[in-house]
Amino acid sequence: MDLIKNALLNDVLNTHCSDPFGCLGLQTSPSNKGLCLYIWQPEALSIRVLAIDTDKELAKMTQTDSKGLFYTEWPKERTRFHYRIEITYLDSSVYTMVDPYQFPNTTFVDPEHHQANLYKSQGAIQAGAKVNEKITIQGTRFAVYAPAARSVSVVGDFNSWDGRTHPMSSNGDGVWRLFIPDINHGARYKFEIRSKNGDLLPHRSDPYAQRIEQYPSFASVTCFDNKHQWQDDTWIKRHIDDLYEKPMSIYEIHLGSWRRKADNQTFTYLEIIDQLVSYVQEMGYTHVEFLPITEYPFDGSWGYQPVGLYAVTSRFGTPEDFKTLVDALHQANIGVIMDWVPAHFPADSHGLANFDGSKQYEYADPKKGWHPEWNSLIYDYGKEHVINYLISNAVYWLNEFHIDGLRVDAVASMLYLDYAREDGEWIPNKDGGNHNYEAIDFLRRLNETVYLNHPRCFTIAEESTAFPGVSKPTYMNGLGFGFKWNMGWMNDSLDYMKRDSIHRKHHQGELSFSMVYAFDEQFVLPMSHDEVVHGKGSMIEKMPGDSWQQFANLRAFSAYMYFHPGKKLNFMGNEFAQGREWSHERSLDWNLLEVDYHKAQHTLSKDLNHLYKSEASLHFDHSRKGFEWISYDDSTNSILAFARKAKDSEEHTVAIINFTPMTHSNYRVGVPRSGHYQLIMNTDDEQYTGSGYAKNVEYRTQNIASHSRDQSIELQIPPLAGVLLKWLGEY
């Protein structure tokens, strides 16, 4: 035993001890007849041992080693006791603390060690060490998974970032643990890790930290300030509706650049509440989607290179502040979606890369573990602890922050082993193919966990390929997502809109093709941030023609998007035709609302949202029963006509969109039913700065066959515009 203890003490002195409880704190004395005490305090001049409750001096310790090892013994004492130590340092300062190495049994026991609750059993957790019925020592229990480490220490402001002071203990399960008394809310810390070969690694942020500071420290911060009292019970306990049959119009927002102060400083979570909530309500959006708010070191990544999946970015405030923002949105009947990035992570030295000197979180082979497009690392989805880390993180946001939906970023990059790689740069799967079976299994487990535990919540996949069954249930061999971004619709329709109207007649299929597959998945139609950055120009800049035609084109496209089956997503600024390409470094150009064209687009966006929510035919999105082509082949005039139908009802609307500046005074359209139709939307209306060409708002069907239908109406078709007619019933 002495040889083992001496070896451990030698490890302590050389700062690579893996079992500090085997030699520090109270131990059996060398004579085996009493107790002795070892304290490791570098820079200490002297140490006194005090009773924990009375501060009575129990012993003066003797320094046994110049590096900072102190010793005392009680030869006749056999009953273990709790104590404090009073340390006098070389600079004559005096500090009293509770020795953490007297609490070996208060380090972690993980009764809920499974994916849905793992986040509660790792990371820095506030907990008291009970001394007796009257005394509990407050402090923080730290834990970190680093199975390949030779030793791990907690470093922070509380020990001058000295890795010698607080070595952690591991029982062989790969998790290093230590309870440190008197560390409470707001303490800054990291982990100091030695690799198996003894190399000292850069200080690591806690993978489970709920708060991480910005540059230059990137320190983790203990976060136990749970003061927020949720007031969103009505929202949280709302009836579980079929989301596929409800309107969903999503406002995608980057918090740092939606609005800024006069000095270009960002608003905090709390400061932005009143402006954002009232604006989203006024505009008629049903949901807000935040670009990633998990912590990230580089502003220019917009959050898509996260280091700290459990931490709300501290750029805009605290976790409690963000909860207040979510709560306010819920009280206003607005859902909250957050972008979530389980596909990759950056190689920053304070993050997960080579975490304990080995590839704990990333695939070891760069042909599988390095993402060439984003210069980032790829999670190893074949490791159970990585799967647990990610899935428990998803559950964490739903549980702790009442998030309603997770938009999962870059799903295609997860599904395909050859994504963004040339031949010879990737490793085939066991069957010789390019599917990443491990990532596919992970995504299925993720979605099963979310929908099983949170039936009111949903997931959305940003997936750009034709991978089958992305939004189908796992029991149907799908991936289990609730929705999928319709990237094909987005690319085809924007390609079409960029063309001069004189050429569009040759490309009618770019608009009509989307209906071939529109019901293969549960789609969201995205006009996201990705379409207004990196030289792509703003939405209004994509439109051809003079100023009037540009805005008319954008109005027509807006109508096409809202009339087309699928949930809607618009990035901030699109709603008022932001002129400049988006930049994360400045506010949107809200002054444009003083310009007629931009103000009119803003009004149209609001009206389309409210129309979409009020018309049952427009949000019956995910069934072929909700859509009927009337005319998709009038390429000569570049006109589309189709009907949208409500579920289990005869209620329907007829949409007609003209993608040229040509007017039509007597355009005949076949309709599903005889009777009375009323114009309920016309993007060419003068209030939207349109030409006001079409004046009629009431139409009665005629017994004249058209478009393979017995009944039809004849109407004026305005230039570069979309109109919507609602069936009001028989004569």
C-alpha positions in Angstrom: 0.0 0.0 0.0 2.8 2.4 0.9 4.5 1.7 -2.5 1.2 2.4 -4.3 0.6 5.6 -2.3 4.2 6.8 -2.8 3.8 6.2 -6.6 0.5 8.2 -6.6 2.1 11.0 -4.6 5.0 11.0 -7.1 2.3 11.4 -9.8 0.8 14.3 -7.9 4.1 16.0 -7.7 4.7 15.6 -11.4 1.1 16.6 -12.2 -0.1 13.4 -13.9 -2.0 11.7 -11.2 -5.1 9.7 -12.2 -6.2 8.7 -8.7 -5.7 11.7 -6.3 -8.1 10.2 -3.8 -5.7 7.3 -3.4 -3.1 9.5 -1.8 -4.6 13.0 -1.0 -7.0 13.9 1.8 -7.5 11.6 4.8 -5.6 8.3 4.5 -4.8 5.4 6.9 -1.6 6.4 8.6 1.6 4.4 7.8 1.3 2.6 11.1 -2.3 1.4 10.2 -3.4 2.6 13.6 -4.7 6.1 12.9 -5.3 8.7 10.2 -3.0 11.0 8.3 -3.6 13.8 5.9 -1.9 14.8 2.7 -2.5 18.2 1.2 -1.1 19.2 -2.2 -0.8 23.0 -2.4 1.9 24.5 -4.6 3.0 28.0 -3.6 1.9 27.4 0.0 4.1 28.4 2.9 2.2 26.8 5.7 -1.1 25.0 6.3 -3.3 24.7 9.4 -6.1 22.1 9.6 -9.4 23.4 11.2 -12.6 21.7 12.3 -15.2 22.3 9.6 -17.9 23.5 12.0 -16.0 25.4 14.7 -12.7 26.4 13.0 -10.8 24.9 15.9 -7.3 24.1 15.0 -6.8 20.3 14.6 -3.2 20.3 13.4 -0.3 22.3 11.8 0.9 20.5 8.7 4.5 19.8 7.8 5.8 20.4 4.3 7.4 17.2 3.1 8.4 18.3 -0.4 9.5 21.6 -1.9 6.9 21.2 -4.6 4.0 21.7 -2.2 3.1 18.5 -0.5 2.1 18.8 3.2 1.5 16.1 5.8 0.1 15.6 9.3 -1.2 12.6 11.2 -3.5 11.6 14.1 -2.0 8.3 15.3 -4.9 7.4 17.6 -7.8 8.8 15.5 -9.7 6.1 13.6 -13.0 7.9 12.8 -12.9 10.0 9.6 -13.9 13.6 10.0 -14.4 16.7 7.8 -12.2 19.7 7.9 -11.1 23.0 6.4 -7.5 24.1 5.7 -6.1 27.6 6.2 -3.3 28.2 3.7 -0.6 30.9 4.0 1.0 31.5 0.7 4.5 32.7 -0.2 3.2 36.2 -0.7 1.8 36.2 2.9 -1.8 36.0 1.7 -4.1 33.7 3.7 -7.0 31.7 2.3 -9.3 29.2 4.0 -10.9 26.5 1.9 -12.6 23.1 2.2 -10.3 20.4 0.9 -12.0 18.7 -2.0 -10.2 15.4 -1.5 -12.2 14.6 1.7 -15.3 13.9 -0.4 -14.6 10.9 -2.5 -18.1 9.5 -2.3 -19.8 12.8 -3.4 -18.3 12.6 -6.9 -20.6 11.4 -9.6 -23.0 8.5 -9.5 -24.9 8.4 -12.8 -28.4 6.9 -12.1 -29.7 8.2 -15.4 -26.9 7.4 -17.7 -28.7 7.2 -21.0 -29.1 9.5 -24.0 -32.1 11.5 -22.9 -30.6 12.5 -19.6 -26.9 12.3 -20.0 -26.5 16.1 -20.1 -27.7 16.1 -16.4 -24.9 13.8 -15.3 -21.8 15.4 -17.0 -20.3 18.8 -17.1 -20.2 21.2 -14.2 -23.1 20.7 -11.9 -23.9 22.5 -8.7 -24.4 20.2 -5.8 -23.7 20.2 -2.1 -21.5 17.7 -0.1 -23.4 16.7 3.0 -21.2 16.6 6.1 -23.9 15.9 8.6 -27.5 16.8 9.3 -26.6 20.4 9.9 -23.8 21.1 7.5 -23.7 20.9 3.7 -20.7 22.2 1.8 -21.8 24.0 -1.3 -19.7 23.6 -4.4 -19.6 22.3 -7.9 -19.1 18.8 -9.2 -17.1 18.7 -12.4 -16.9 15.8 -14.9 -15.5 15.3 -18.3 -15.2 12.3 -20.6 -11.5 11.8 -21.6 -10.8 8.1 -21.6 -7.4 8.4 -23.3 -6.1 11.0 -20.9 -3.2 10.2 -18.5 -4.5 12.9 -16.1 -7.1 15.7 -16.0 -7.3 18.8 -13.8 -9.8 21.5 -13.3 -8.3 24.9 -13.8 -9.9 28.3 -13.3 -9.9 31.6 -11.5 -10.3 29.8 -8.2 -6.8 28.2 -8.5 -5.0 30.8 -10.7 -5.4 28.4 -13.7 -2.8 26.1 -12.1 -3.3 22.5 -13.3 -1.3 21.2 -10.3 -4.0 22.2 -7.7 -7.1 20.2 -8.6 -6.3 16.9 -10.2 -9.5 14.9 -11.1 -10.2 11.2 -10.5 -11.3 8.5 -12.9 -12.7 5.1 -11.9 -11.9 3.5 -15.2 -15.1 4.4 -17.1 -13.4 7.3 -19.0 -15.2 10.0 -17.0 -13.0 12.2 -14.8 -14.7 13.7 -11.7 -14.1 16.1 -8.9 -16.2 18.0 -6.4 -14.7 21.4 -5.5 -16.3 23.1 -2.6 -17.3 26.8 -2.6 -17.4 27.1 -6.4 -20.8 28.4 -7.3 -22.5 30.3 -10.1 -20.3 32.3 -12.5 -16.9 30.6 -11.9 -14.6 30.5 -14.9 -12.9 27.2 -15.6 -11.5 24.8 -18.2 -9.9 21.3 -18.2 -6.2 20.7 -18.3 -5.5 17.4 -19.9 -2.4 15.3 -20.3 -2.4 12.8 -23.1 -1.4 9.2 -22.7 2.2 10.0 -23.7 2.4 12.8 -21.1 2.0 15.8 -23.4 0.1 18.7 -21.9 -2.7 19.7 -24.2 -4.2 23.2 -24.7 -6.9 23.9 -22.0 -10.2 22.6 -23.1 -13.6 24.2 -22.7 -16.2 21.9 -21.0 -18.2 20.1 -23.8 -21.2 20.3 -21.5 -20.7 23.9 -20.4 -23.9 25.9 -20.5 -21.9 29.1 -20.9 -18.6 29.8 -22.6 -16.9 33.2 -22.9 -15.9 34.8 -26.1 -12.3 35.5 -27.3 -9.7 35.5 -25.9 -10.4 33.3 -22.9 -13.1 30.9 -24.3 -13.5 29.9 -20.6 -16.4 27.8 -19.5 -18.6 29.3 -16.8 -20.5 27.5 -14.2 -24.1 28.4 -14.8 -26.7 27.7 -12.0 -28.7 30.9 -12.3 -32.1 29.2 -12.8 -34.2 32.2 -12.0 -36.5 32.2 -15.0 -40.1 31.3 -14.2 -41.7 30.1 -17.4 -45.0 31.7 -18.3 -45.8 29.8 -21.5 -48.0 27.0 -20.1 -50.8 27.8 -22.6 -48.3 27.3 -25.5 -46.5 24.3 -24.0 -49.8 22.5 -23.1 -51.6 23.3 -26.4 -53.5 20.6 -28.2 -51.2 18.3 -30.2 -52.2 19.3 -33.8 -51.3 17.7 -37.1 -48.5 20.1 -38.1 -48.7 19.0 -41.7 -52.2 20.4 -41.9 -51.5 23.7 -40.0 -50.0 26.9 -41.5 -46.3 27.3 -40.9 -44.6 30.5 -42.0 -41.1 30.8 -40.7 -39.1 34.0 -40.2 -35.4 33.1 -40.3 -33.3 35.5 -38.3 -29.7 36.2 -37.4 -29.9 37.8 -34.0 -26.7 39.9 -34.4 -27.8 41.6 -37.6 -31.6 41.8 -37.6 -31.5 45.2 -36.0 -28.6 47.1 -34.4 -28.2 50.1 -32.2 -27.1 53.5 -33.6 -23.4 52.7 -32.8 -23.7 49.3 -34.6 -23.7 47.4 -31.4 -25.9 44.3 -31.2 -29.0 44.1 -29.1 -29.1 41.6 -26.2 -31.7 38.8 -25.9 -33.6 41.0 -23.5 -33.3 44.2 -25.5 -34.6 42.7 -28.7 -37.8 41.1 -27.2 -40.3 43.9 -27.6 -39.2 44.8 -31.1 -39.0 41.2 -32.4 -42.2 39.8 -30.8 -44.4 42.7 -32.0 -42.8 42.7 -35.4 -43.3 38.9 -36.0 -46.9 39.2 -34.7 -47.7 42.1 -37.0 -46.1 40.3 -40.0 -48.2 37.2 -39.4 -45.3 34.6 -39.1 -46.1 31.5 -37.1 -42.5 30.7 -36.2 -39.1 32.3 -35.7 -36.1 30.3 -36.7 -32.8 31.5 -35.2 -29.5 30.8 -37.0 -27.4 28.8 -34.5 -27.3 30.3 -31.0 -25.1 27.5 -29.6 -21.7 29.0 -28.8 -19.2 29.7 -31.6 -15.8 31.4 -31.6 -15.9 33.0 -35.1 -18.5 35.7 -35.9 -18.2 35.0 -39.6 -19.4 31.4 -39.3 -22.8 32.8 -38.2 -22.9 29.9 -35.7 -22.4 27.1 -38.1 -19.0 26.3 -36.6 -20.0 25.7 -33.0 -17.7 25.0 -30.0 -20.1 24.5 -27.2 -23.3 22.8 -28.2 -24.8 23.2 -24.7 -24.0 26.9 -24.3 -26.2 29.7 -25.5 -23.9 32.2 -27.2 -22.8 34.8 -24.7 -22.7 37.5 -27.4 -26.2 38.5 -26.6 -26.6 37.6 -22.9 -27.1 34.7 -20.5 -29.0 31.4 -20.9 -31.7 32.9 -18.6 -32.0 35.9 -20.9 -32.5 33.6 -23.9 -35.2 31.7 -22.1 -37.0 35.0 -21.5 -36.9 35.7 -25.2 -38.3 32.2 -26.1 -40.9 32.6 -23.4 -42.1 36.0 -24.8 -42.4 34.5 -28.3 -44.5 31.6 -26.9 -46.8 34.0 -25.0 -47.4 35.7 -28.3 -48.3 32.3 -29.9 -45.1 32.2 -31.9 -43.1 29.0 -32.2 -39.3 28.9 -31.9 -37.0 26.9 -34.1 -33.2 26.8 -33.8 -30.6 25.8 -36.3 -28.7 22.8 -34.9 -25.3 21.6 -36.2 -24.5 17.9 -35.5 -22.7 17.5 -38.9 -19.3 19.0 -38.1 -17.3 21.0 -35.6 -14.2 23.3 -36.0 -10.7 22.4 -35.0 -10.2 25.2 -32.5 -7.8 24.2 -29.8 -10.3 24.8 -26.9 -12.9 22.5 -28.5 -13.5 18.9 -29.1 -10.7 18.3 -31.7 -8.2 15.6 -30.5 -9.8 16.2 -27.1 -7.8 14.0 -24.8 -4.9 13.4 -27.2 -7.0 11.0 -29.2 -9.9 11.3 -31.7 -12.7 11.0 -29.1 -15.3 13.0 -31.1 -14.1 12.9 -34.7 -13.4 10.1 -37.1 -9.7 9.3 -37.0 -9.1 9.0 -40.7 -9.3 12.4 -42.4 -10.9 10.7 -45.4 -13.9 10.3 -43.2 -13.3 12.8 -40.4 -12.3 16.0 -42.1 -14.8 18.1 -44.0 -13.0 19.7 -47.0 -15.8 22.2 -47.9 -15.9 23.8 -44.4 -12.4 22.9 -43.1 -14.0 21.3 -40.0 -14.1 17.9 -38.3 -16.9 15.3 -38.6 -18.4 13.6 -35.6 -17.7 9.9 -35.4 -21.3 8.5 -35.5 -20.0 5.0 -34.8 -19.1 5.9 -31.1 -21.9 5.5 -28.6 -20.6 8.4 -26.4 -20.7 10.7 -29.5 -24.3 9.7 -30.2 -25.2 10.2 -26.6 -23.5 13.6 -26.6 -25.5 14.8 -29.6 -28.9 13.3 -28.9 -28.8 14.5 -25.3 -28.0 17.9 -26.6 -31.0 17.9 -28.8 -33.2 16.9 -25.9 -31.5 19.6 -23.7 -32.7 22.4 -25.9 -36.2 21.1 -26.0 -36.3 20.5 -22.3 -34.5 23.4 -20.8 -35.3 26.1 -23.4 -38.7 25.0 -24.6 -37.5 25.0 -28.2 -40.2 23.8 -30.6 -38.2 22.7 -33.6 -34.7 21.8 -34.6 -33.6 22.6 -38.1 -30.7 20.1 -38.6 -28.0 21.7 -40.7 -26.1 20.0 -43.6 -27.8 16.6 -43.4 -26.6 15.7 -46.9 -23.0 16.0 -45.7 -23.8 13.4 -43.0 -25.5 10.9 -45.3 -22.8 10.6 -48.0 -19.3 9.5 -47.4 -18.2 11.2 -50.7 -19.9 14.5 -50.0 -17.6 17.3 -51.4 -14.9 14.7 -52.1 -13.2 13.5 -55.2 -12.4 9.9 -56.1 -9.8 8.5 -53.8 -10.6 11.0 -51.0 -13.3 9.0 -49.3 -13.7 5.5 -47.7 -16.6 3.4 -49.0 -19.0 1.7 -46.5 -18.9 -2.1 -45.8 -21.0 -2.7 -48.9 -18.8 -0.5 -51.1 -21.3 2.3 -51.3 -21.2 6.0 -50.4 -23.9 6.0 -47.7 -22.7 6.6 -44.1 -24.6 3.9 -42.3 -23.5 5.2 -38.9 -24.8 8.7 -39.6 -28.1 7.3 -40.9 -28.6 5.3 -37.7 -27.8 8.4 -35.6 -30.4 10.5 -37.4 -33.0 7.9 -37.0 -32.3 7.6 -33.3 -32.3 11.4 -33.0 -35.7 11.7 -34.5 -37.2 8.8 -32.6 -36.0 10.3 -29.4 -37.4 13.8 -30.2 -40.8 12.6 -31.3 -41.2 10.0 -28.5 -40.4 12.5 -25.8 -41.7 15.7 -27.3 -44.8 15.1 -29.5 -45.4 18.8 -29.9 -41.9 19.4 -31.3 -40.5 18.6 -34.7 -37.3 18.4 -36.7 -36.5 19.8 -40.1 -33.7 18.5 -42.4 -31.6 20.8 -44.6 -31.0 18.0 -47.2 -30.2 18.9 -50.7 -30.3 15.5 -52.5 -32.9 12.9 -53.5 -32.1 10.7 -50.5 -35.4 8.7 -50.1 -37.6 9.1 -47.1 -35.9 11.9 -45.3 -39.3 13.0 -43.7 -40.8 9.6 -43.5 -41.1 7.7 -40.2 -38.4 5.3 -39.3 -40.9 2.4 -39.3 -41.3 3.1 -43.0 -37.5 2.9 -43.3 -37.3 6.7 -43.4 -34.9 9.0 -41.5 -37.8 10.2 -39.3 -37.6 14.0 -39.8 -40.8 15.9 -39.7 -40.0 18.2 -42.6 -37.4 18.6 -45.3 -36.2 21.8 -47.0 -37.2 21.7 -50.7 -33.8 22.7 -52.1 -34.8 21.5 -55.6 -37.8 23.9 -55.7 -35.7 26.7 -54.4 -32.9 26.3 -57.0 -35.3 25.7 -60.0 -37.6 28.6 -59.2 -34.7 31.1 -58.6 -33.0 30.0 -61.8 -36.3 30.7 -63.6 -36.9 34.1 -61.9 -33.4 35.3 -62.8 -34.2 34.9 -66.5 -35.4 37.8 -68.6 -39.2 37.3 -69.1 -38.7 36.9 -72.9 -36.8 33.7 -72.3 -39.0 32.2 -69.7 -41.3 30.5 -72.2 -38.4 28.1 -72.9 -38.0 27.1 -69.2 -41.6 26.5 -68.0 -40.6 23.1 -66.7 -38.4 24.8 -64.0 -41.5 25.9 -62.3 -43.8 22.9 -63.0 -41.3 20.2 -62.2 -41.6 20.7 -58.5 -45.1 19.2 -58.5 -43.7 15.9 -59.8 -42.2 15.3 -56.3 -44.0 17.8 -54.1 -45.6 15.1 -52.0 -42.8 12.7 -51.8 -41.6 14.5 -48.6 -43.1 16.9 -46.1 -41.5 20.0 -47.6 -40.6 23.5 -46.4 -40.1 26.0 -49.2 -36.9 27.9 -48.1 -35.8 31.4 -49.2 -33.0 31.3 -46.6 -29.9 33.2 -45.7 -27.9 31.0 -48.0 -29.5 32.6 -51.0 -28.5 36.2 -50.2 -24.8 35.8 -49.3 -21.5 35.0 -51.0 -22.0 37.1 -54.1 -25.5 35.7 -54.8 -27.1 39.1 -54.2 -30.3 40.0 -52.4 -33.6 38.7 -53.6 -34.5 41.9 -55.4 -31.1 41.9 -57.1 -31.9 38.5 -58.6 -34.9 39.9 -60.4 -34.5 41.1 -64.1 -35.8 44.3 -65.7 -36.1 47.9 -64.6 -37.0 48.8 -61.1 -40.7 48.4 -61.6 -40.3 45.0 -63.2 -37.8 43.9 -60.5 -40.3 44.5 -57.8 -43.2 43.1 -59.9 -41.2 40.0 -60.4 -40.5 39.7 -56.7 -44.2 40.2 -55.9 -45.2 37.5 -58.5 -42.6 35.1 -57.0 -43.8 35.8 -53.5 -47.3 34.8 -54.6 -46.0 31.7 -56.3 -44.2 30.7 -53.1 -47.3 31.2 -50.9 -49.7 29.5 -53.3 -47.4 26.5 -53.9 -47.8 23.5 -51.6 -45.3 23.4 -48.7 -44.5 25.3 -45.5 -42.8 28.7 -46.0 -39.5 30.1 -44.8 -38.2 33.6 -45.5 -34.9 35.0 -44.3 -35.1 38.4 -42.6 -35.0 41.3 -45.1 -36.7 39.3 -47.9 -40.0 40.6 -46.6 -39.2 44.2 -47.6 -36.8 43.5 -50.5 -33.5 44.2 -48.7 -31.4 46.0 -51.3 -27.9 44.9 -50.3 -26.6 41.4 -49.9 -26.9 40.3 -46.3 -23.9 40.9 -44.0 -23.7 39.6 -40.4 -21.7 42.8 -39.5 -24.5 45.3 -39.9 -28.2 45.8 -39.5 -30.8 45.2 -42.2 -31.5 48.4 -44.1 -34.8 49.3 -42.3 -34.7 52.8 -43.7 -35.8 51.2 -47.0 -39.3 51.1 -45.6 -39.5 54.8 -46.3 -39.3 53.9 -50.1 -42.6 53.1 -51.8 -41.5 49.9 -53.6 -39.9 48.4 -50.4 -42.8 49.5 -48.2 -45.2 47.9 -50.7 -43.3 44.6 -50.7 -43.3 44.7 -46.9 -47.1 45.1 -46.9 -47.5 42.3 -49.5 -45.4 40.0 -47.3 -47.6 40.7 -44.3 -50.8 40.2 -46.3 -49.6 36.9 -47.8 -48.8 35.6 -44.4 -52.2 36.5 -43.0 -53.9 35.1 -46.1 -51.9 31.9 -45.9 -53.0 31.4 -42.3 -56.7 32.2 -42.9 -57.2 30.1 -46.0 -57.5 26.4 -45.2 -56.9 25.5 -48.8 -53.4 27.0 -48.7 -52.0 25.1 -45.8 -53.3 21.6 -46.7 -49.7 21.1 -48.0 -48.7 17.5 -47.8 -51.4 15.6 -49.7 -52.1 15.3 -53.5 -55.7 15.9 -52.5 -54.8 19.5 -51.7 -53.5 20.4 -55.2 -54.8 20.2 -58.7 -53.1 21.5 -61.9 -55.3 23.6 -64.2 -52.6 24.7 -66.6 -48.9 24.1 -66.4 -48.1 24.1 -70.1 -49.0 27.6 -71.2 -45.3 28.3 -71.8 -46.1 30.8 -74.6 -47.6 33.2 -72.0 -45.5 31.9 -69.1 -48.6 31.5 -67.0 -49.3 28.8 -64.4 -52.8 28.0 -63.0 -53.7 25.6 -60.3 -56.2 24.9 -57.6 -55.6 24.5 -53.9 -58.1 22.5 -51.9 -58.9 22.3 -48.2 -59.0 19.0 -46.4 -62.4 17.2 -46.2 -64.1 20.2 -47.7 -65.3 21.6 -51.0 -63.5 24.9 -50.1 -60.8 25.7 -52.7 -58.9 28.6 -54.3 -57.6 29.1 -57.8 -54.1 30.6 -58.3 -52.9 32.2 -61.5 -49.4 33.6 -61.9 -48.2 35.5 -64.9 -44.4 35.6 -65.2 -44.2 38.1 -68.1 -45.0 41.8 -68.3 -47.7 41.1 -70.9 -51.3 41.7 -69.9 -54.3 39.6 -71.0 -57.7 41.1 -71.3 -59.7 37.9 -71.7 -57.9 35.0 -70.4 -60.0 31.9 -69.9 -59.3 29.5 -67.0 -61.1 26.3 -66.3 -62.2 25.9 -62.7 -63.0 22.9 -60.4 -66.6 24.0 -59.6 -69.4 26.1 -61.0 -70.4 29.1 -59.0 -69.1 32.3 -57.6 -65.4 33.2 -57.3 -63.9 36.2 -55.5 -60.5 37.8 -56.0 -58.7 37.7 -52.6 -55.2 38.5 -53.6 -53.7 40.4 -56.5 -50.0 41.3 -56.3 -50.5 43.9 -59.1 -52.8 45.9 -56.9 -51.9 49.6 -56.6 -51.4 49.3 -52.9 -48.4 47.1 -53.7 -47.2 49.6 -56.4 -48.6 47.4 -59.1 -50.2 48.7 -62.3 -53.8 48.1 -61.1 -54.6 46.6 -64.4 -57.3 44.1 -63.3 -60.3 45.8 -61.7 -62.9 43.0 -61.4 -63.1 41.2 -58.0 -66.2 39.0 -58.6 -66.5 36.3 -61.2 -69.3 33.8 -62.1 -68.5 30.6 -63.9 -69.7 30.0 -67.5 -70.7 26.7 -69.1 -67.7 27.0 -71.4 -65.3 24.1 -71.4 -61.6 25.0 -70.8 -58.6 23.1 -69.5 -60.5 19.9 -69.6 -63.2 21.3 -67.3 -66.8 22.0 -68.0 -66.9 25.3 -66.1 -64.6 28.3 -66.7 -64.2 32.0 -66.0 -62.8 34.8 -68.1 -60.6 37.4 -66.4 -58.0 40.0 -66.9 -54.5 38.8 -66.2 -52.2 41.6 -64.8 -48.5 41.8 -65.8 -45.9 40.0 -63.6 -48.4 39.2 -61.0 -50.1 36.5 -59.0 -53.8 36.4 -58.3 -55.8 34.1 -56.0 -59.6 33.5 -56.5 -61.7 31.9 -53.7 -64.7 29.8 -54.5 -67.7 31.1 -52.5 -70.2 28.5 -53.5 -72.8 27.8 -56.1 -75.0 30.6 -57.6 
